[in-house]
Amino acid sequence: MSITPRLAWRSGQTTGYLERQVKGWIERYHNSKTHDLPEVERISAWLVQRIPVSHQTALIHNDYKYDNVVLDPSDATRIVGVLDWRCARWEIR
């Protein structure tokens, strides 16, 4: 029996990260707003008009806590790996 970690979620999306983030922030605001704030509409339009073009693909984790990182055994201040248990699964073959 071998245990193989495998990524359970793959979006395949290698472009448009910044656009998805900005539009997602705006959508979450609209879905939870309790007051009409005209300033938010202006800021939202300003942000959408200024989304930079992404030129490279990168892996972003954003959850660097001790149970999600692998530290260098010779230098505990150096992260050598990042894990995400929610996005991984164990497959027994």
C-alpha positions in Angstrom: 0.0 0.0 0.0 1.3 3.5 -0.8 -0.2 6.8 0.3 0.0 9.6 -2.3 -0.9 13.2 -1.4 -2.9 14.6 -4.2 -4.3 18.1 -4.8 -8.1 17.9 -4.5 -8.8 21.3 -6.0 -7.3 22.6 -9.2 -8.9 25.5 -10.9 -6.7 25.5 -13.9 -7.0 29.3 -13.9 -3.5 30.7 -14.6 -4.6 34.2 -15.6 -7.0 36.8 -14.2 -6.2 36.4 -10.5 -6.2 40.2 -9.7 -9.5 40.7 -11.7 -11.1 37.8 -9.8 -10.0 39.2 -6.5 -11.2 42.8 -7.0 -14.5 41.7 -8.5 -14.9 39.2 -5.7 -14.3 41.9 -3.0 -16.9 44.1 -4.7 -19.4 41.3 -5.0 -18.9 40.3 -1.3 -19.5 43.9 -0.3 -22.8 44.1 -2.3 -24.0 40.8 -0.9 -23.4 41.9 2.7 -24.0 45.7 2.7 -26.3 47.2 5.2 -26.2 50.8 3.9 -26.0 52.5 0.6 -22.6 54.2 0.4 -22.1 56.1 -2.9 -18.4 56.3 -2.1 -18.1 52.5 -2.4 -19.6 52.6 -6.0 -17.0 55.2 -7.0 -14.1 53.3 -5.4 -15.3 50.0 -6.9 -15.4 51.6 -10.4 -12.0 53.1 -9.8 -10.5 49.7 -8.7 -12.0 47.8 -11.7 -10.6 50.4 -14.2 -7.1 50.1 -12.7 -6.7 46.3 -12.4 -3.1 45.6 -13.5 -2.6 42.9 -16.2 -1.1 39.8 -14.8 2.0 38.6 -16.6 3.1 35.6 -14.6 1.5 32.7 -12.9 2.2 32.1 -9.2 0.9 29.9 -6.4 -0.5 32.0 -3.5 -1.3 30.4 -0.1 -1.8 33.3 2.4 -2.1 31.0 5.5 1.4 30.9 6.9 0.9 29.4 10.4 3.1 26.8 12.0 0.9 23.9 11.2 0.9 24.8 7.5 4.7 25.3 6.9 7.8 23.2 6.8 10.8 24.9 8.4 14.4 24.4 7.5 15.8 22.1 10.2 19.0 24.1 10.4 17.3 27.5 10.4 13.8 27.6 11.9 13.3 31.1 10.5 13.4 29.8 6.9 10.2 28.3 5.4 11.1 25.5 2.9 7.6 24.3 2.2 3.9 25.3 2.6 1.1 22.8 3.1 -2.6 23.2 2.9 -4.5 20.3 4.4 -7.9 21.5 3.2 -6.8 21.4 -0.4 -5.1 18.0 -0.2 -6.3 14.5 0.3 -4.7 11.2 1.0 -5.4 8.5 -1.6 -4.7 4.9 -0.6 -3.9 2.7 -3.5 
